[in-house]
């Protein structure tokens, strides 16, 4: 197998691994660097390719993390809607209205 074929297959393997959702989101710079350093020591890729791969993996990880956070937020929102639980904003609005009504009632009592 040529060096180019090794690099392509290792890159592909690492990229596919990084694309597996949570794995990419949890990938740290230290972990990615260790993986790539090992590949560089084995001669599977150059330092330049390794630096680029680490940067690409971390960028994909950030994107996956954001997607995961968005997904969890959406699921939580749906669960709260189904549970028919009052939100803080609704409670604060009701408290404001009650205070306003109490103020009006107090004003009427004074007259």
C-alpha positions as CSV (number, residue, x, y, z in Angstrom):
1,X,0.0,0.0,0.0
2,X,1.4,3.4,-0.9
3,X,1.9,6.2,1.6
4,X,-0.9,8.2,-0.2
5,X,-3.3,5.2,0.2
6,X,-2.4,5.0,3.9
7,X,-2.9,8.7,4.5
8,X,-6.3,8.6,2.7
9,X,-7.5,5.6,4.6
10,X,-6.3,6.9,8.0
11,X,-7.8,10.3,7.3
12,X,-11.0,8.7,6.2
13,X,-11.1,6.5,9.3
14,X,-10.5,9.4,11.7
15,X,-12.9,11.7,9.9
16,X,-15.7,9.0,10.0
17,X,-15.0,8.4,13.6
18,X,-15.2,12.1,14.3
19,X,-18.5,12.3,12.5
20,X,-20.2,9.8,14.8
21,X,-22.1,12.5,16.7
22,X,-21.2,12.6,20.3
23,X,-17.7,11.2,19.7
24,X,-16.9,14.3,17.6
25,X,-18.5,16.6,20.2
26,X,-16.4,15.2,23.0
27,X,-13.1,15.1,21.0
28,X,-10.5,17.3,22.7
29,X,-7.5,18.9,21.1
30,X,-5.3,16.7,23.3
31,X,-7.0,13.5,22.2
32,X,-7.0,14.5,18.5
33,X,-3.3,15.5,18.7
34,X,-2.3,12.2,20.3
35,X,-4.1,10.2,17.6
36,X,-2.5,12.2,14.9
37,X,1.0,12.2,16.5
38,X,0.8,8.4,16.6
39,X,-0.1,8.3,12.9
40,X,2.8,10.7,12.1
41,X,5.2,8.5,14.1
42,X,4.1,5.4,12.2
43,X,4.7,7.3,8.9
44,X,1.0,7.2,8.0
45,X,0.9,11.0,7.4
46,X,3.0,14.1,7.4
47,X,3.1,16.7,10.1
48,X,1.4,19.2,7.8
49,X,-1.4,16.8,7.0
50,X,-1.6,15.9,10.7
51,X,-2.0,19.6,11.8
52,X,-4.7,20.1,9.1
53,X,-6.5,16.9,10.2
54,X,-6.5,17.9,13.9
55,X,-7.9,21.3,12.9
56,X,-10.6,19.7,10.7
57,X,-11.5,17.2,13.4
58,X,-11.9,19.9,16.1
59,X,-14.0,22.0,13.8
60,X,-16.3,19.1,13.0
61,X,-16.5,18.4,16.7
62,X,-17.7,21.9,17.4
63,X,-20.3,21.6,14.7
64,X,-21.5,18.2,16.1
65,X,-21.6,19.6,19.6
66,X,-23.8,22.5,18.5
67,X,-26.1,20.1,16.6
68,X,-26.3,17.9,19.7
69,X,-27.1,20.9,21.9
70,X,-29.8,22.1,19.5
71,X,-31.3,18.6,19.3
72,X,-31.4,18.2,23.1
73,X,-32.9,21.7,23.5
74,X,-35.6,20.9,21.0
75,X,-36.4,17.6,22.6
76,X,-36.6,19.2,26.0
77,X,-38.9,22.0,24.7
78,X,-41.2,19.3,23.2
79,X,-41.3,17.4,26.5
80,X,-42.1,20.6,28.5
81,X,-44.9,21.4,26.0
82,X,-46.4,18.0,26.3
83,X,-46.1,18.1,30.1
84,X,-48.1,21.3,30.1
85,X,-45.7,22.9,32.7
86,X,-45.8,26.6,33.2
87,X,-42.6,28.4,32.0
88,X,-40.9,31.1,34.1
89,X,-42.0,33.7,31.6
90,X,-45.6,32.7,32.0
91,X,-45.4,32.8,35.8
92,X,-43.7,36.2,35.8
93,X,-46.4,37.5,33.5
94,X,-49.1,36.2,35.8
95,X,-47.3,37.7,38.9
96,X,-47.2,41.0,37.1
97,X,-50.9,40.9,36.3
98,X,-51.8,39.9,39.9
99,X,-49.7,42.8,41.2
100,X,-51.5,45.2,38.8
101,X,-54.9,43.9,39.9
102,X,-54.0,44.2,43.6
103,X,-52.9,47.7,43.0
104,X,-56.2,48.5,41.3
105,X,-58.2,46.9,44.1
106,X,-56.3,48.8,46.7
107,X,-57.0,52.0,44.8
108,X,-60.7,51.2,44.7
109,X,-60.8,50.4,48.4
110,X,-59.3,53.8,49.2
111,X,-62.1,55.6,47.3
